[in-house]
Amino acid sequence: MLVSIHPPEGICHNRYFLIDQLKDLGYTEDSFGKRTNEMTLPELQQIYINLEYQRETALKG
């Protein structure tokens, strides 16, 4: 049985898409110095959700 050590292509695409989106928002690393290209997909997703929420809240307020 062969087991791939690489994530499925879609996951990589999603990671790089989010890294680019976060970069456009000015976010390249967290407060501990961990860069976005070192983060997992769930970490990137949560950061993106948080930043979008903050942006929408600022626009309303």
GROMACS elastic network, one bead per residue, 0.5 to 0.9 nm:
[ bonds ]
;  ai    aj funct       b0    kb
    4     7     6  0.75458   500
    4     8     6  0.88636   500
    6     9     6  0.84468   500
    7    10     6  0.82013   500
    7    11     6  0.64508   500
    7    12     6  0.68722   500
    8    11     6  0.55941   500
    8    12     6  0.68531   500
    9    12     6  0.52647   500
    9    13     6  0.62517   500
    9    14     6  0.87005   500
   10    13     6  0.50202   500
   10    14     6  0.61206   500
   10    15     6  0.86001   500
   11    14     6  0.50738   500
   11    15     6  0.61606   500
   11    16     6  0.86982   500
   11    41     6  0.74179   500
   12    15     6  0.50852   500
   12    16     6  0.62494   500
   12    17     6  0.85087   500
   12    41     6  0.84037   500
   13    16     6  0.53143   500
   13    17     6  0.60580   500
   13    18     6  0.86349   500
   14    17     6  0.50380   500
   14    18     6  0.61538   500
   14    19     6  0.85423   500
   14    41     6  0.74339   500
   15    18     6  0.52516   500
   15    19     6  0.61191   500
   15    20     6  0.86558   500
   15    37     6  0.82729   500
   15    39     6  0.86694   500
   15    40     6  0.75817   500
   15    41     6  0.54666   500
   15    42     6  0.89887   500
   15    44     6  0.72212   500
   15    45     6  0.84901   500
   16    20     6  0.61400   500
   16    21     6  0.85342   500
   16    37     6  0.80040   500
   17    20     6  0.52049   500
   17    21     6  0.61892   500
   17    22     6  0.86592   500
   18    22     6  0.59798   500
   18    23     6  0.83612   500
   18    36     6  0.89083   500
   18    41     6  0.82753   500
   18    44     6  0.64419   500
   18    45     6  0.71457   500
   18    48     6  0.73090   500
   19    22     6  0.51993   500
   19    23     6  0.60950   500
   19    24     6  0.86780   500
   19    27     6  0.86540   500
   19    28     6  0.78727   500
   19    36     6  0.60959   500
   19    37     6  0.67078   500
   19    44     6  0.72283   500
   20    23     6  0.50127   500
   20    24     6  0.62435   500
   20    25     6  0.87344   500
   21    24     6  0.51294   500
   21    25     6  0.64701   500
   21    26     6  0.88678   500
   21    27     6  0.86902   500
   21    48     6  0.79690   500
   22    26     6  0.63404   500
   22    27     6  0.50793   500
   22    28     6  0.67559   500
   22    36     6  0.81158   500
   22    44     6  0.82788   500
   22    47     6  0.82644   500
   22    48     6  0.66055   500
   22    51     6  0.85364   500
   23    27     6  0.50978   500
   23    28     6  0.56375   500
   23    36     6  0.85859   500
   24    27     6  0.73911   500
   25    28     6  0.87714   500
   25    51     6  0.82344   500
   27    30     6  0.77786   500
   27    36     6  0.79541   500
   28    34     6  0.85336   500
   28    35     6  0.57765   500
   28    36     6  0.54980   500
   28    37     6  0.82711   500
   29    32     6  0.77737   500
   29    33     6  0.56081   500
   29    34     6  0.52485   500
   29    36     6  0.54484   500
   29    37     6  0.86429   500
   30    33     6  0.53773   500
   30    34     6  0.54200   500
   30    35     6  0.65897   500
   30    36     6  0.76939   500
   31    34     6  0.74779   500
   32    35     6  0.89402   500
   34    37     6  0.84637   500
   34    38     6  0.66566   500
   34    39     6  0.73896   500
   35    38     6  0.54436   500
   35    39     6  0.68579   500
   36    39     6  0.51978   500
   36    40     6  0.83744   500
   36    43     6  0.87970   500
   36    44     6  0.71069   500
   37    40     6  0.82293   500
   39    42     6  0.81932   500
   39    43     6  0.60155   500
   39    44     6  0.64091   500
   40    43     6  0.52380   500
   40    44     6  0.63038   500
   40    45     6  0.86491   500
   41    44     6  0.51318   500
   41    45     6  0.60804   500
   41    46     6  0.86590   500
   42    45     6  0.50240   500
   42    46     6  0.61811   500
   42    47     6  0.86423   500
   43    46     6  0.52763   500
   43    47     6  0.62731   500
   43    48     6  0.86272   500
   44    47     6  0.52033   500
   44    48     6  0.61012   500
   44    49     6  0.85835   500
   45    48     6  0.51462   500
   45    49     6  0.61463   500
   45    50     6  0.86127   500
   46    49     6  0.50821   500
   46    50     6  0.61216   500
   46    51     6  0.85977   500
   47    50     6  0.50746   500
   47    51     6  0.61160   500
   47    52     6  0.85428   500
   48    51     6  0.51615   500
   48    52     6  0.60752   500
   48    53     6  0.85047   500
   49    52     6  0.52078   500
   49    53     6  0.61255   500
   49    54     6  0.86388   500
   50    53     6  0.51307   500
   50    54     6  0.61967   500
   50    55     6  0.86120   500
   51    54     6  0.50543   500
   51    55     6  0.60870   500
   51    56     6  0.85995   500
   52    55     6  0.50159   500
   52    56     6  0.61139   500
   52    57     6  0.84860   500
   53    56     6  0.51770   500
   53    57     6  0.60538   500
   53    58     6  0.85439   500
   54    57     6  0.51002   500
   54    58     6  0.61145   500
   54    59     6  0.86515   500
   55    58     6  0.51429   500
   55    59     6  0.62679   500
   55    60     6  0.87884   500
   56    59     6  0.51072   500
   56    60     6  0.63386   500
   56    61     6  0.86387   500
   57    60     6  0.52215   500
   57    61     6  0.60757   500
   58    61     6  0.51293   500
